[in-house]
Amino acid sequence: MDLVSTTANKSDDTIVCYAPTMITTNGVWQGDNPLDFSLPLFILQLTLVVIVTRILVFTLKPFRQPRVISEILGGVVLGPSVLGRNQGFANTIFPLRSVMVLETMANVGLLYFLFLVGVEMDISVIRRTGKKALAIAVVGMILPFVVGACFSFLLPSKMHVTSQGTFILFLGIALSVTAFPVLARILAELKLINTEIGRLALSSALVNDMCAWILLALAIALAENDTSSLASLWVILSSAAFVVFCIFVVRPGISWMIRRTPEGESFSEFHICLILTGVMICGFITDAIGTHSVFGAFVFGLIIPNGPLGVTLIEKLEDFVSGLLLPLFFAISGLKTDISYIRGGSTWGIMIVVIVLAFAGKVAGTLLVAAVFYQMPVREGFTLGLLMNTKGLIEMIVLNVASDQKVLDEQSFAMMVIVAIIMTAIITPIVISIYRPGRRFIPYKRRTIQRSKPDGELRVLTCIHTPRNVPTIIDLLEASHPTKKSPICVYVLHLVELTGRASAMLIVHNTRKSGRPALNRTQAQSDHIINAFENFEQHVGCVSVQPLTAISPYSSMHEDICNLAEDKRVALIIIPFHKQQTIDGGMETTNPALRLVNQNVLANSPCSVGILVDKGLNGSTRLAANQLSHHIAVLFFGGPDDREALAYAWRMSEHPGITLTVLRFIPGEEAAEPVQHINNLKDPTNLSGESADAREKKLDEEILNEFRVKNAEDESIIYIEKVVNNGEETVAAVRTIDSAHDLFIVGRGQGMTSPLTAGLTDWSECQELGAIGDLLASSDFASTVSVLVVQQYLGIGSQEGSGESDSPIALPDEDYNSIELINRRSTPPRGQRVFNQ
């Protein structure tokens, strides 16, 4: 084997003689070095690339950096800029003879990734983006393109193999492009994807991406055929013919194939294999034509009809392609990047000027359109301009093609890679610091059940994690006694964790028409939930149901819940307990993260909250086919939470199938004196000078007296007073009534220190349920009694007494500033989907 080894593992004129037998090794025991053979070497390179990339992803995660930054930096670290400076490392791990295999595999990965990007894009959205997004995209491309053109004259070391015009075209594209997949991921992490600015940025980026692909095809045609303009013309015409063939011949063929597959059934292995082979065929055709092979794969992806086929392809390919093969492409880019070529202060100065000007060009172009012509606030326009500066995969493709075609030399390539890294890396921190979507305070006074009008609409937000939560919540809502006089408006929020997979995001932006089969497990669950609540709405009068889906990380899921509660002006949020009952009657944790969600909702809720511990409430007997029957008990110790629990149970008691027992616990003579609330003594609203405890007792007596007077003649309501002295007697009293009831409604007891629950808190496993709620929910207590633990909203006096009308106000979608929601009954614009890169 004749191998010319040069500095940094590079050479312009190297002949590599390659023996076909040197694919796999005979083993170290026969004296073979595995790294002399291509397969073991490739496996080691791939492993190293994935490990370094993952370490960087983990390291940069606290800085909110998109994964593409880690992947590009991973390549740079492995390349001649860092580790590759060591000759031993460069010649052993990345020898010149291995580059061909590495680059081939990287391009295969790139081919399939661009196919997936095409599948997930909906080209029809361009027709619906409107003039605003189109203007922002076009003007936002022109100014950075001009900066790129000027920059091309400042680089003294550029290759002169191609014309100046081609060089300008490549640099202009690299600086003016917006990476749609990376931008979508950034917007999702910043919780801006469903805001007005997020939708506008995605629509503009989609238009920008399409323009960039057309310009890239033109640039490649010009770069490869600089000697003959006629050849360039043929390349452009044949590329256009290929696109037309795909649209009018290939797409109808794939649509016919989809129609042949019965609804609900998976696609045959033959069909999937045919499409995956089609990706390579299209790549081969466009490569033979004279454009890049990824252009064919991308166009083939675009013509795949949206629906189950697209999601099937994504779920089969995404993890393997984006997790394993795509980092190879960035590693190849990194191996070509040698920062040492950027010598001298003047060169670094030029690079910084280019970054500033390209940034400023994009921001100025966006501001010009957004602020001047569409009256968008300057801060939002500036933020939109920043987001449009996102770079990523397409820019790296442009730079690699330019490097392969000798349009860029090593210095220009290294400079442009660093420009891409810096421009993308600084976007998220700047956007976080300058743009916080201002949530306007929505004043409304019906924030609790107690303050809700008895003859007005009751609004309830129910949160669902899995279909298992549904029957009990439906039963609880039916027991809440909706009437014509006081109907119930239910907002059903299906909570889904935001994962790194693009397919998990499809449910947000591609709500399908009813009757179609579910595209994935998440959507199938949503369908079950929605169908159950729609049946509930049809069979129970005076109930309106509005299903929605919120997709976000567990750490910020409570923001979605609380924001929606405030936007919809609800009085009560019902959330499922994080534990579920097992077959033997015990309680097991289904997902520990759900407990954090519940705790955050309790701490940040704009209204009352109820945590529902499900122990089979829906299994109760019914008096008739359409008439439920429940025995409900309220344990009343005193305080705002207990008053809220009583108010809710009072409403339920009006239902003919409900019997209610109110068990009031009164401290006996031997009970210890409660601790004074020192903070509340200084309450400015307390003008009478009475203690907080005295005020609370007075409020307790008022609601209890009113309850007793109004229900004195009602035989379905039982009021019992029980004198107890300590926690032990309280537990004994509760145990005497547990078998006769199927639902306990208790207050959480926030801020209350009662001698009647003394000692119980020491054994509490879940503090968010309070002492009594935790006791009732524990596995050693009654296994058939469900528990609703209620926390009353305690707002500022001005909020509670606000004279604002409680009438529903139609809020436009733009007002859901930091919530990723979609109304499941309306069909939103398709195309604004999220890709995982």
KEVEXPA-434389 format. One record per residue: residue in one letter; y, x, z of N, C-alpha, C in turn. Coordinates in steps of 0.05 Angstrom, whole numbers, plus 5000, padded with zeros to 4 digits. Example, Ala and Ser with C-alpha at 12.3 -4.5 7.8 and 13.67 -1.06 7.14 Angstrom:
// residues 2
A488652645156491052465156493452645156S495552575142497952735143500152585157
//
This chain:
// residues 837
M497650175000500050005000502550185000D504250124981506750284979509050114990L510150205012512250045025514650225030V516850145020519350295024520750175048S520950335069522250235094525050335095T526950145099529750225100531050125126T533450205130534950125154535149815155A534649715179534849425184532949265166N530949415156528749275141529849145115K531649275102532849165077532849365055S532549275031532649445008533249274983D534749394965535349244940533249284919D531949514919529949574899527349654913T525749464920523249524934520949394919I518849544914516449434901514349424923V513349194928511249154948508649094934C506749284937504049234926502449094947Y501348864940500048694960497148654953A495348714972492448684967491648404976P490248244959489447974966487547964990T486148184995484248185017485548215044M488248265044489648315070490848055081I489447835079490447585090489647565119T487047585125486047575152484647835160T484747885186483648135196480648115202N479248345202476448365210476148375240G478348415254478248425283478948695294V480048695318480948945331478549135337W476249015340473849185347472949355323Q473849275299473249445276475549625268G477449645287479649835283481949725267D481949455261484149335246486549265265N488849315255491349225269492048945258P491948735274492448465264495148445250L497148605258499748585247499948705219D497748835209497748925182496848715162F496048475173495048265156496948025158S497147885136499347685134499047445152L496547335155496247095171496847145201P495547345214496147395242499147455246L500247605227503147675230504847425228F504247245209505746995206505546825232I503146805243502746645267504446765290L504547025292506147155313509147105309Q510047125283512847075277513646785283L511946595275512446315280512646265310T510746375325510746335355513246445367L514046685358516446815369518946655363V519146555338521446395330521646145347V519446005351519445755366520145805396I518946025407519446085435522446155440V523546335423526346415426528246175423T527646005403529245765398529245575422R526845535433526545355456527945465481I527845725485529245845508532245805505L533245835480536145795475536945505478V535145325469535745035473536044975502F534145075519534245035548536745155560T537445395551539745545562542345405556L542645305531545145185522545444885528K543244765538543344475544545544405563P546044555585548244485603550944485590F551244635567553844655553553944445531R552044255531552044025512552044125483Q550544335477550544435450548244315434P548844235408546644125392544444325386R542144235380539844415376540244605353V541744525333542144695310543444965318I545144965338546445215348544245405358S542445295374540245455386538545575364E538045415343536245505321537545725305I540145695299541445905284541746155301L542446125326542646355344539946495348G537846335349535146445352534546635329G535246555304534846725281536546975283V539046945292540847175294539847375315V538747275337537647445359535247605348L533547475332531147615322531847795299G534147755286534947905263536248175270P537348305249538348575252540848595270S541948365278544348375295543648445324V541248365334540548405362537848565364L535648415364533048545367532248715343G533048635320532448775295533749045293R535649105311536949375311534849585319N532849495334530649685341528849705316Q528649945305527049985281524149915285G523049985309520249915315519749625314F521549465327521249175327521449055299A523449145283523949035257521549095238N520549335239518449415220515649315229T515349245255512749145265512648845263I514648705273514648415274515548285248F517648395236518748275212518848485189P516548605182516648795160517348665133L518348825115519248715090517048565075R514548665077512348535062511848255072S512648185097512147915108514247715100V516447805090518747625085517947415064M516347485044515647295024514147055035V512147115053510546895065512346725083L514046865099515746735118517746555104E518946655082520946495068519646265053T517246305043515846085030515345855049M514245925073513745715093516245585103A518445745106520945635114521945425094N521645485068522545305048520845055046V518245085052516544845054517444655076G518044785099519144625122521744495115L523544645102526144545094525844305074L523844345056523344135036522643865049Y520843875069520043635082522143525102F523643705114525743615132527943465116L528743575093530743445076529643175066F527043165061525842915053526142705075L525642795100525942605123528842525126V530742705123533542635125534242425104G533142455080533542255059532341985066V529941995078528641745085530241595106E531441745125532941615147535741525139M536741625116539441545107539141285091D541141125093541240875077543640905059I543140955034545241015015547040765010S545940525015547440285010549840265029V549740415052551940405071554540505058I554340675039556740785025558340565012R556840365002558240134989559639965010R558739985035559939815056561739965075T562140225071563740375090566640295090G567540195067570340115066572140345058K574640275053576540485043577140695064K577140605089577940795111576041035112A573440985114571541195116571541365090L571741235068571841375042574241565040A576541465048579041625047578841855067I577741805091577542025111575642245101A573442155088571442345078572642525056V573942395037575042535014577342725022V579342615036581642785044580742995063G578742935080577743125099576143355086M575343305061573943525046575943695030I578143565021579943715003581343945017L582543895040584044115054582244355061P579944315075578244545080577244685055F576944525033576144645008578244834997V580744755001583044924993583045175010V582545145036582345375054580145565045G577845455037575645625027576445775001A577945634984578845764959580645994965C582545954984584346174992582846405005F580846335021579246535036577746705016S576946594993575346744974576946984963F579646964962581247184952581747394973L581247324999581747515021579347695026L577047625014574547785019574348004998P574848255006574848474986572048554977S570048494993567348604987565448404974K566548194962564847994950563548104925M561248004918559848084894561347984869H561148134848562548054824560547974802V558047904811556047824792556747544781T557847374798558547104790561647084786S562446864774565246824769566646754795Q569346794794570946724818570746424824G570546254803570345964806567845884822T565646014815563045944830563246034859F564446264863564846364890566546174907I568746084895570545884908569045624914L567345534895565845294899563945304923F562445534925560645564947562145574974L564245734975565745765000567045495008G568145364988569445104993567444895004I565044884993563044695002562244765031A561845025036560945115063563045035085L565545055078567644995098568344695100S567844545079568744265078566544075086V564044165086561843975091561743895121T560743645125560243545152557243495154A555943605175553043575178552443305190F551543115174551042845184548942835206P546642965203544542955224545543065251V547043295250548043415275550143245287L551943135271554042965281552942715295A550842595283549642355295548442425323R547242655325546042735351548242785372I550442915364552742965382553842695392L554242515373555442255381553542105400A550942125396549041985413549242105441E549442365444549542495470552142435484L554342405469556942345481557342055485K555241895478555341595481557741475465L558141585441560341485424559241355399I556541355396555441275370556040985363N556440815383556940535377559840455382T561540655384564440595386565640595358E568040505356569440495330569640775318I570340975335570641245325567941365317G565841295331563141385325562241275298R562641015294561740885269563341005245L565941045249567541155228566741435221A566241605242565341875238562741885222L560841715230558241715216558441625187S560041415183560341325155561741535138S563841665149565241865134563442105129A561842185149560042415146557842355124L557042105123555042035103556142065074V558641975071559942005045560342305039N561242455060561742735057559142885049D556942815061554342935055553542895026M553942645017553242584989554942744969C557542764975559342924958558443224959A557643314982556843594985554343654969W552443464968549943504952550643514923I552443344914553143344885554543614878L556343704896557743954891555844194892L553844174910551844394913550144414888A549344184877547744184852549444304830L552044244829553844354809554144654813A554444734838554845024844552445184836I550045084842547545224835547345254805A547945034791547845034762549645254750L552045274761553945474752553145754759A552045784784551346054794549046174778E547046004771544646104758545046144729N547046024717547446034688550246124681D551146334694553946414690554446524662T552346614648552746744621553146534600S552046294604552146094584552945824596S555245724589556145464600554445234590L553145274566551445064555548945024573A547845244584545545224602546345064627S548745114637549644974661549844674655L550744604631550944324624548244194623W546244344612543544234611542444194639V542944374657542044344685543244094697I545844054694547143824706546043564694L545743554667544743314654541843254662S540143464663537343414671537143324700S538943434717538943344745539643054747A541642974732542442684731540142514721A538742614701536542464690534242434710F533842644726531842634747532542424768V535042414776535942214796535541924785V536241884759535941624747532941544745F531241744739528341694737527241604765C528141744785527341684813528141394821I530541324814531641054822530240834807F529940864780528940644764525940644758V524540864764521740874759520140914785V520841124800519341194824519740984846R522240904851522840714873521340444868P521440324844519940074840516940114845G515840354838513040414842512340414872I514140534888513640544917513940264929S515840114919516239834929513739674923W512539704899510039564892507839644911M507739904918505639994937506039874964I508539844973509139714999508239424999R508839284977508139004975505038954976R503539154966500639134966499439164994T501039285013500039325040500639065056P498638935067499138685082500938745107E502538545113504338575136502738615162G503738805178502438865203500339075202E499439135177497339345174498639615168S497339825176498440095171497840175142F499440355132499140445104496740625102S495440595079492940745075493541045074E491541205080491741495080492441595052F491241455032491741525004494741504997H495941275005498741224999500541435012I500041495037501641695051501341975038C498842035031498342295018499742314991L499842084977501142074951504142134954I505342014974508242054978508742344987L507142455005507542735013507142924990T505342864972505043024948507442994930G508542744929510942694912513242864921V513442924947515643094956515543374943M513043484942512743754929513143744899I512243524887512643494858515643484851C517143324866519943294862521343564866G520543714888521643974893521044164870F518644154859517944324836519644264812I519943994806521543914782524344014784T525743964807528544054809528844354809D526744494820526844784819526544884790A524844744775524444824747526844754730I528144534737530644454723532844664726G532944774751535044974756536744914780T536244684793537544644819535544714840H536344704866534544784888532344584892S529944664901527744484905528344274927V530144344947530744144968532243904956F533643944934535143724921533243504913G530943584901528943394893527743244916A527043394938525843274961527843074974F530443144975532442974987532742714972V532842734945533142494928530742324931F528342444932525842284935525842134962G526942264982527142135009529141895007L531341934993533341714991532241464978I530341494959529441264944527141114958I526141234981524141084996525440845009P524340605004525640355015525540365046N527640255058527640245087525640045097G524340115119522339925130520040085143P517739945145515540065159514540335147L514740355120513840605107515440845116G518140805116519941025125519241115153V518940915172518440985200515641115203T513641025187511041155188511241445180L512741505158513041775149514441945170I516541835182518041985202516242055226E514741855236513141905260510842095254K509842105229507742285223508742575219L511142605209512042865201514042995220E515642835233518042935246517543165266D515743115285515343325305514443585294F512543575275511443815263513543965247V514943815230516943935212519344045227S520643865243523143955256522544135280G520244115292519644275316518444545309L516944565287515444805281516444955256L516744805234517344935208520344975204L522044785213524844815208526145065221P525345125246526445365258525945625242L523845615225523345845208525545895188F526645665178528945695159531345825172F531845735197534145855211533546145219A530946205224530246485229530746665205I530046555181530546705156533546755153S535146545159538046575157539046795177G537846795201538646995221537747275213L535447295200534547565191536347675169K537747495155539547595134542347655146T542747565171545447595183545547855199D547248035191547648285206550648295213I551148245239553948235248555348515245S553748725244554848995242556349035216Y555848865196557348885170560248795173I560748635194563448545199564948765214R566148955199567349185212570349155211G571649265231574549285232575849035242G578149075255579648855267580648665246S581348775222582448595201580448395192T577848475189575848295180575348075201W575148145226574847945248577347765248G579647885244582147725243582047515221I581147605197580947415175579047185182M576847255195574847055202575946855221I577446945241578646765261580746585247V582346705229584246545214582846325198V580646395185579146205169578145975187I577046045211576045835229578345645237V580645765244582945595253583945425230L584145545206585245395183583245175174A580645245173578645035165578644805185F578744875211578944675232581444505228A583644645225586244505222586244335197G585044435175585044285150583544025153K581244035166579643795169581043595188V582143705210583543525229586043405216A587543575202590043475189589443265168G587343315152586543115131585742855144T584142875165583242625178585542485192L587242635205589642515219591442375199L591742505176593542405155592642115147V590042095143589041835134588941635157A587741725180587241545203589841455216A591541645222593941585238596241465220V596641585197598941505180598341245165F595941235152595340995135593940775150Y592440845171590840635185591740595214Q594040715222595240675249593240725272M591440915268589640985290591241165310P590741125336592141305356591641595349V593741765355593542045347591242185361R590742125387588542255401585842185388E585541935380582941855368582741985340G584941995326584942125299584242415301F585342555322584842835326581842875334T580842705351577942715358576142675334L576842485317575342435293575342675275G577642805273577843055257576043275268L576043305295574243505307571343445301L570543195304567743115299566943165270M568843135252568243175224567843475217N568543655236568143945231565344035238T563543845245560843925253559344055229K558244285234556744425213553744425221G552044485202549144485209547544575185L545444415180543444495161544444525132I546044335123546944345095548644595090E550244665110551944905106550145155105M548045165121546245395120544745405094I544145165082542845165056544745275035V547245185036549345285017549545595019L549745695044550045985048547546135038N545146035044542746175035542446175005V543145944992543045944963545046134951A547446144963549546334954548646614958S547246674980546246944985544047014964D542246834959540046884940541146924912Q543246774905544446794878546447024876K546647184897548547414899551447334896V551947084904554746994905556147104930L554647124952555647244977554147504982D555647704991554247945000553747925030E552548145041551748135070554048075088Q556448195082558748155100559747865099S560047765075561047485072559047285084F556447335080554347165092554547155122A554647405134554747425163557247285174M559547315160562047195169561746885169M560646785147560446495144558446365164V556346515171554446415191555846405218I557446605225558846605251560946385251V562246345229564246125227562845855232A560445815221558945565225558245525254I557245745267556445725295558845655313I561045805309563345765327564545485323M564745395297566045135292564444905304T561744925303560044715314559944725345A559844975355559445015384561844905400I564344935389566644865406567344565404I565944415386566744135383566143965408T563643975418562943805441564743855465P565044115474566844155497569644055493I570744085469573543995464573643695465V571743565452571743265451571543155479I569743275496569343185523571943205539S573443435534575843485550578243315541I578443245515580843105506580442805502Y577842725498577442445491575442315510R576542145527574841975544575441695536P573541545525574141275517575241115540G577641025537578940885560577740605563R576240565585575240305591577340135605R578339945591580439785603579139615625F580639585647579639425669579839135661I577538995663577538715656577638555682P579838435688580038275713578638015710Y576837965728575637695730574637665759K574737415768574237375797571437275803R569937175783567237075789565237305789R565637495806563837735807561537695825T561337475839559037425857558137135854I555637085863554636805863556336635882Q557036745905558536595925561236495914R562536665898565136595888565036435861S562636405850562336265825562735965830K563935835810564435545813561735395811P561235205829558735045828558534885803D560834815790560634655766561434825741G561235095743561935265721559435415711E559835555689557635715678556935955696L554436005700553536245715552536445695R553636685696552836895677551137105692V548837155681546937335693546137555673L546037805681545038015664542338105675T540238075659537538155668536738405653C535838605667534938855655531938865653I530838935630527938945626527139225617H525139335630524139595621521639555604T519839385612517339335597516839035597P515238935578514638645577513438545603R512338715619511138635645513238515664N515738595660517938495677518738205670V517938115646519037865635518237615649P515637555654514937295665516237225692T516437425710517537375736520537325734I521937475717524837435714525337165701I523737085682524136815670523736595691D521636635708521136445729523536425748L524636655755526936665773529336525761L529836575735532036445721531736135720E529236055715528735765714529135645741A528435785762528835685789531735685797S533435825782536335835788537735575781H536235385771537235105767539535085747P539035145722541035105701541434795696T543834705695544434425690546634405670K547134165659549434125641552034185655K552134115681554534165697554934465702S552734605706552934895712550735035696P551235085670549235225654549035525661I546935645652546635935657546636085630C548336285629548336465605546936725613V544736785599543137015606543437235585Y544337465593544337705576541837865582V540037885563537538025567537838305555L537838505572538238775563535638945565H534539005542532139175541532939465543L532139595564532939875570530840065558V531740235540529940435527531040715531E529340895538530241175543530841305516L533141445515533841595491532241855492T530541885472528942135470530042305447G528842535443529742705421528842615394R527142415392526042335367528042145352A528242195326530042025311528941735309S526241715308525141445305525741265328A526241375352526941215375529741085371M531341215355534141115351534240905329L532140885313532340695290532740415299I531640345323531840075333534739985337V536540175342539340115348540740035322H540140175300541740145276540340005253N537839925258536339795236534839555247T536339375258535139125268533938975244R531438925246530138805222530438505222K529838385199529838095197527437985212S527737745223525537625238523237575219G520837605229518437555213517137815203R518738035203517638285194515938405217P513938575210512438705232514138915246A513438975271514939175286514539445274L516639615275516439875262515240085281N515640045307514540245326514040095353R513040245372512340135398514740015412T517040155411519440065424520339795412Q520239775386521139525374519139305379A516539375380514539165386515039055414Q515639225433516239135460518738955460S520839035445523238875444522638595432D520838595413520138335400518738145421H516938265436515538105457517637985477I519438155485521438075505523237855493I524237905469526037715456524637445452N522137455442520737205436520337045462A519637185484519237045510521736905519F524037045517526536925526527536705507E526936735482527736525463526036265468N523536305474521836075481522935945507F523736105526524836015551527435845545E529035945527531535805520530935535507Q528835525490528235275476526935065495H525335155514523834965531525334885556V527335045564528934985588531734915579G532734695586535434615577537634765591C539934765580542334875592542235175597V540635315582540535605584541135725556S543035925556543536065531542736355535V541236465516540136735519541336915497Q542237155505543237345485541837615490P539837675472538337925476539838165465L539838385479541038635470539238865477T539739095464538139335470540039565477A539539705498541139945505539340185504I540040385489538440635487540140865497S539340975519540841205531539041355550P539741595558538141745577538241605604Y536141645620536041505646538441585664S539341835660541541925677544141775673S544541655650547041495645546441205637M544041115641543340845634544940635650H545640705676547140525692549840465680E551040655665553640615653553440385633D551240385617550840175597550739905611I549139895633548739645648551439545659C552839725673555339645687557539575667N557639725645559739665624559239395612L556739335606556139075594556638855613A555938895639556438695659559438625661E561138835659564038785661565038655635D564038755612564938635587564238345585K561938265595560937995593561737825617R563037945637563937805661561737665676V559537805681557337675694557737675725A556237495738556437475767554137615781L551937655766549537775779548037945759I547238185767545538355751542738345765I540638285750537938295761536438535749I535538715766534138955756531338965769P529339045754526639055766526439295785F524839265805524139485824522539695809H522739945817521440165802518440175808K517440015827514640005833513439745823Q510839755816509439505807506939475824Q506039235825503639175842501139245827T499339375841496739445829494739215834I492339245822490339035825489538985854D489439205870488539175898490839085916G493139025905495338925921497339135930G496739395925498539605932500839625913M502739805919505139845902505140125892E505340165865505340435854507840465837T508840715836511240785821510540805791T511840655775511340665746512840895733N515340925740517041135729519141205750P518941455762520841525783523841515773A524241555747527041555737528341285740L526741065741527840795743529140755770R528140895790529240875817532140975817L532541205802535241315800537141115786V536140985765537640785750538540565769N536740465785537340245804539440335825Q539040575835540940675855543740705843N543940805819546540835805547840565799V546140365792547240095787548439985813L547040015835548039915861550640045868A550940295862553340445869555740385851N555140305826557340285807557740005795S556239815805556339545793559039405797P559939265776562439105778561938825789C559438765796558838495806556438515825S555438285834553138285852550638385837V548738495853546338605841543938505857G541738435842539238355855537038535845I535538665863533238825855530738645860L529238595839526938415840524338575843V523038535866520438655871518338445863D516938495841515038295830512338315843K511538105856508738095867507437835857G507937765832506637535821507937265825L510637265823512137015826511336805805N510736905780510136725758507336595761G505836695781503136575785503236325802S505536245810505736005828504835755813T503935555829503035305816505435145807R504934985786507034805776506234515782L508334365788507834085794506933925770A508034005747507333875722507434095700A506934025676506834225654509534365651N511634215656514334335652515934355678Q514634335700516134335726515034555744L516734745750515734965768515934875798S514535015815514534965843514535225858H516535265875516735505891517535445920H516535615938517335605965518835855971I521435825975523236055978524236076007A524336326016525336376044527636566042V529736506058532036686061532036786089L532137056092532337176119535237246123F536537116142539437146145540037296171F541137536169541937696192545037706195G546437656173549337666174550337886156G552837846147554038046129554337936101P555938076084556437986057553937956040D552138146042549638126025548037886032D547737826058546237596067547537336058R550237336059551637096049551237046019E551137266004550637245975547737145970A545837245986543037165984542836865990L544236776010544236486017545536315995A547736415984549036275962547236235938Y545736445931543936425908541536235914A540436255938538236085946539235795947W541635755956542835485958542935355930R543735515910543835415883540935345874M539035515881536235465873535135205886S536035155911534934935926535534665913E537534655895538134415881536034335860H534334535853532134485834530034305848P529134095835527233905849524534035856G523834255844521234375850521434595871I523834635883524234855902524334745930T522834875948523234825977524335075989L526335056005527835286016527635286047T526935526057527035566086529135786092V531035726108533035926116532435996145L531736246149531036346176533236526185R534836426204537036576214536236726240F536736986240536037146264538437186281I538137106307540437126326539637326347P541437516353540737716374540537586401G538437666416538037556443539637706464E539337626488540937746510540238046513E537738126507536938396511537638576487A538638456465539338616441541638806447A541539036435543639236439546139146425E548439246434551039176422551239316395P552239186374552539316348554839516348V554639716331556739916329559139806314Q561539866324563939766311564339916284H565439776264566039896238568840016240I569040266246571640396251573440386226N572240436202573840446178575140176172N573639956177574639696170576739596189L576939716213579039636231581839706220K581939906202584439986190584939846163D583339646158583639496133586439366131P588039436110590739326108590839016105T588538906095588438616091587938466117N587238616138586538496164589138466180L590538246176593138196189592838086217S590637966223590337836249589638036271G588738276262588038476282585238446293E583738256284581038226294579238446283S577038496296575238706287573738616263A572638816248571138756224568638586231D567338656253564938506261565538216267A567838176281568637896287569237736262R570437876242571137746217568537676202E566637856202564137816188562637576201K562637566228561237356242562537086235K565237086233566636846227565936736199L565736926180565036856152562136756151D560336886167557536796168557436506179E558836456201558736186212559835976193E561936046178563135856159561135776138I559735966125557935896104555435756115L554535836139552135706150552735416158N555135376170555835106178556134926153E557335026133557734876108554934806096F553135006096550434976085548934756101R549134766127547634576144548734296141V551334266140552633996138551833866111K552034026090551533906063548633856058N546833996072543933956067542433826090A543933706108542633586132540533376124E541033226103539233006096537033096076D537233346067535333436047532733536060E530533396054527933456066526733716055S527633806031526434046019527734296030I529634266048531034496059530534506089I529534726099529034756128530734986138Y532134936160533835146173532635206201I532035456205530835546230532435766242E532935756268534235986282532236116300K532136376298530136536313531636746329V531136746355532436936373530537176376V531537416368530037666371531837876384N530538076395532138286409532038556395N530038596379529738866366528238846340G527839076328526539076302523638986303E522239056325519438986328519038676328E520838536343520738246344521438126317T523238256303524038156277521638166258V520238386257517838416240515838206246A515338156272513337956281514137676271A516737616273517737356265517437316235V517937526220517737506190514837466182R512937596197510137576190509037286194T510337136212509336866217509936676193I511736746176512436556154511636666127D510536906125510237026099508136876081S506036766093503936646077504736386064A506736256074507435996064509436006040H510336236033512436266013511636455990D512936425968512336605946514836765937L517136725949519536885943521236915968F521837155975523837215996526437295982I528637185991531337285982532737396007V533237646006534537776029536937946020G538737986038541038156033540238456037R541538626023540938916025541939026052G544138896062545138986088546839236086Q548239276064549839516061552139516082G552439736096554539776115554139626141M551939476144551439326168549639476187T550339476213548539606233547839386253S545539266249544739046267542539156286P542739076311540639146330537939026324L538038806307535538666300533838816280T535139016266533539176248533339466257A534039506282534039786293531239896292G531040136283528340266282526940226255L527640006241526339956215527240156194T529740236195530840426175529440696177D528440766201527141026204524641036187W523340806182520840796167521340716138S523840666130524340576103523640786082E522140696062521340876041523440866018C524540626013526540585992529140486004Q531040666009533540586022535140386006E534740385979536340195962535639905967L533339855980532539575986533639486014G534639676029535439606057532939586075A533439556101531239556120529239326116I530339086113528638846111527238836083G528838896062527738896035525439096032D525839336044523739536043521239446058L521639316080519339216096517739006080L519138826067517838616052516538716027A517638936015516539045990514239235994S513839316019511839516025509039406020S507139586013504439496005502839386029D503639456054502139356077503139076086F505138966071506138706077504738506059A505638256059504338046043504238126014S501838096002501438195974502137985953T502837735962503337525942506237425943V507937545959510637455962512537645948S513837545926515837705912518437715929V520037925924522437965940524838005921L527037875926529537925912531538035933V532338285930534238405948536938395936V538838265949541438215938543638385951Q545338505934547738645944550238505933Q551938415951554338275941556438485933Y557838415911560038585902562338565922L563238795932565438805951567738955937G569438815924571638945909574138965925I576139085911578839105923579938815924G581538765944582638495948584038385923S585538565909587038465886585138385864Q582838525862580838445841579638175848E578738155874577337915882579137665879G581637705886583437475885585037445860S584237595839585737595814585837315803G588137245794588336975782587536955754E586237165743585437165716583436935710S583636825687581736615680578936725677D577036565684574236655681573036555655S574636445637573636345612572636575595P570536525579569536745563571536835542I571837095539573637205519571937355499A572237295473570637425453571637715450L570037895458570838175456569638295431P571338435415570238555390568338775397D566538845378564539045382565839315389E568239365379569539625384570039665413D570139455429570739475457568539575474Y566039595463563839705479564040005477N565940115491566740385486564540595491S563140575513561140785518558440675521I557840465505555240335509553940325482E551440385482549840395457548240145455L549539935445548239665445548139545418I546239375414546239225389545338945395N546738745385545838475389543438425372R541238355384538738345370538538105351R540437915353540337685336541937715311S543737905311545337955287544338195273T544738215247543838445233546138635228P546138865242548439045239548239205214P550339345206550139505181548039715184R546439735164544339945165545640215156G544240425161545140685151546240855173Q547240745195548340915216546040995234R544341165225542041235240542241515251V540541585269540841845282538442015275F539042265269536942445262536642655283N534342755286533742965307533743235294Q535743395301535743665291536143855313
//
